[in-house]
């Protein structure tokens, strides 16, 4: 039970970080290489933790990144 709660908290935290980066990039109007690298690394950890809903459907496609790359 505790493990499931911890996993859910991790996913929520990572989702928040991804959203924050997304908002920052959209406000600036561009994404630099280091920002994209950080975003994709967080996304990978997010997926490994069990999250993927908003990352694949909205956030990742906004940067022209596909799973085929």
C-alpha positions as a printed Julia matrix, in Angstrom:
69×3 Matrix{Float64}:
  0.0    0.0     0.0
  2.76   2.48    0.95
  4.7    1.59   -2.18
  1.66   2.36   -4.33
  1.22   5.74   -2.62
  4.9    6.57   -3.05
  4.73   5.66   -6.75
  1.66   7.87   -7.2
  3.45  10.76   -5.48
  6.49  10.29   -7.69
  4.35  10.31  -10.82
  2.51  13.44   -9.67
  5.77  15.22   -8.86
  7.3   14.36  -12.22
  4.12  15.39  -14.04
  4.26  18.76  -12.26
  7.89  19.23  -13.26
  7.09  18.35  -16.87
  4.21  20.82  -16.91
  6.38  23.54  -15.38
  9.06  23.04  -18.03
  6.41  22.97  -20.75
  4.95  26.25  -19.51
  8.41  27.83  -19.36
  9.22  26.77  -22.93
  5.87  27.93  -24.29
  6.19  31.3   -22.54
  9.67  31.8   -24.0
  8.6   30.58  -27.41
 11.53  28.22  -27.81
 13.33  25.29  -26.22
 17.1   25.14  -25.97
 19.06  21.89  -26.21
 19.7   21.55  -22.48
 16.04  22.26  -21.68
 14.87  19.64  -24.15
 17.39  17.14  -22.77
 16.1   17.72  -19.24
 12.49  17.48  -20.4
 13.09  14.18  -22.2
 15.07  12.72  -19.28
 12.26  13.62  -16.86
  9.77  12.16  -19.32
 11.68   8.89  -19.44
 11.71   8.66  -15.64
  8.01   9.58  -15.61
  7.24   6.73  -18.02
  9.36   4.25  -16.06
  7.45   5.2   -12.9
  4.18   4.39  -14.65
  3.05   7.76  -15.97
  2.5    8.4   -19.65
 -0.92   9.9   -20.18
 -0.25  13.61  -20.65
  3.39  13.2   -21.6
  2.67  11.24  -24.79
 -0.63  12.89  -25.66
  0.23  16.55  -25.18
  3.62  17.58  -23.83
  6.04  15.54  -25.9
  4.34  16.18  -29.28
  4.47  19.96  -28.68
  8.24  19.75  -29.26
  8.1   17.63  -32.38
  9.5   14.63  -30.53
  8.06  11.26  -31.39
  8.65   7.8   -30.01
 10.21   6.85  -33.36
 13.16   9.24  -32.88
